[in-house]
Amino acid sequence: MPTFQLITDQDIVKGFCTDSSNYPGYADALVRPGCVSDVVEIVKEANSKKIPITTIGNRSSLTGSAAALGGWILDTSQMTKILEVDSKEKFVIAEPGMMLSDLKKTMLEQGLFYAPDPTSEKECFFGGSIATNASGSRTFKYGSTRKYVRALEVVLASGEVLNLRRPEIEKNTFGYLPFQNMVEIFVGSEGTLGVITKIEVQLLTKPENFFGGMAFFKTLTETLDFVVNIRKELLQQFPMITPRAVELFDHHGLSIIRPDSTFKIPKEAQAAIFFEQEYKTEEFETVLNGWLPFLEKNKAIVDDTIIAEQPKQQEELRMLRHKVPSFLFEEGGKYVKEGGGKVSTDWSVPINKIHEMVDYADKLAKEVKIVEPVVYAHIGNGHPHYNFIAKNAAEKKQILEVVHKTCQRVVSLGGTIAAEHGIGKIKKDFVKYQYPSQIINSMKALKQSLDPNAIMAPGNMF
């Protein structure tokens, strides 16, 4: 007889069936393991009865990946321990149910820095950020979560426990490349291959100082020129200038943040770039004097450029940055009952293709005469989010048709359809554009070998 408790009260279970995408989920029961041995017991029982398992964190996913499709929901919220911190080697080992922002704060208090910063870090669990290979605004400098994962403990569908470690060797020709580092197969696997129960990540030394900034432009084209020239010119001319964030606001985004901003936003501004720059105390003037002429040369409205040195100002800029997605979630939620809601793209293209892709996406939306999108986010990585608010099912269908065409062009330019939010259930129809059928079948074969009864996260990715 199993020793774990299944919660079958639907008044409770229903509260855990969907995620931030509002994808409609359902489940028979909820189970909350407290340790890896609990997970092993739960998974073995489910596998023997071929009961689907959807592993969830705090359900901040935007793709439906945390929305259950029957069976059991495995809630990791009771697995919250930090198991080890090594300040000398700079790593931390923790369980998956800890809030990511709490983990990061604890590390900062010890002079250590965990770089990945998904926008939802105050709402997402550590394990969820690993399962989705989360990233955020500081990806421009630091990269996504995958880069920092040193080791994982994973429970497979059979109940077997895998302990995987990233190879630290400099050379390796043993086997197919994706299998030379098994950690990377599970990072971003969205719960489809196993349950992540323990995570070891690389830490950095806490940055000495940073300032936030916001530069305004009269046109979106000038804003994109500025972004391209950061890589093309600024980073080449000033090696000490390495912005950790380069984020876009279009004119709709500026309209959203204007009412709450204590900073002056010029009326003529049609777009803006939010950026953050780290520096050593003695280098502040040199770094700032590198940025200012570059801003002027690239047609920023220099007199209104914001440089935030104090923590309160820096926090306000970050709050303004995060207000845009928060506003759009709330606005989209008003139309869910009518079959509408927020439709968001997650594509990214090489930075030298960003003008072409933005022009194409804008032209396509205008030709079809759908509602204008709000465009914001990680432009430094060639990764703007296009957000449409559909007021009903007919509008949503029309928007999705445009998104499909946009995604096909993205792939033709060497880009990706899912740069940070993953595939989940919502983006499954886009997989055929990204990969040939033979590669899709190979990924399915890997899942079949690790999860022969297909109990892990049904509906995700495939």
Buried (B, 14 or more C-beta within 10 A) or exposed (E): EEEEEBBEEBEEBEEBBBBBBBBEBBBBBBBBBBEBEBBBBBBBBBBEEEBBBBBBBBBBBBBBBBBBBBBBBBBBBEBBBBEEBEEEEBBBBBBBBBBBBBBBEBBEEEEBBBBBBBBBBBBBBBBBBBBBBBBBBBBBBBBBBBBBBBBBBBBBBBBEBBEBEBEEEEEEEEEEEEEEBBBBBBBBBBBBBBBBBBBBBBBEEEBEEBBBBBBBBBBBBBBBBBBBBBBEEBBEEBEEBBBBBBBBBBBBBBBBBEEEBEBEBBEEBBBBBBBBBBBEEEBBEEBBEBBEEBBEEBBBBBEBBBBBEEEEBBEBBBEBBBBBBEBBBEBBBEBEEBBBBBBBBBBBBEBEBBBEBBEBBBEBBEEEEBBBBBBBBBBBBBBBBBBBBBBEEEBBEBBBEBBEBBBBBBBEBEBBBBBBBBBBBBBBEBBEBBEEEEEBEEBBEBBEEBBEBBBBBBBBBB
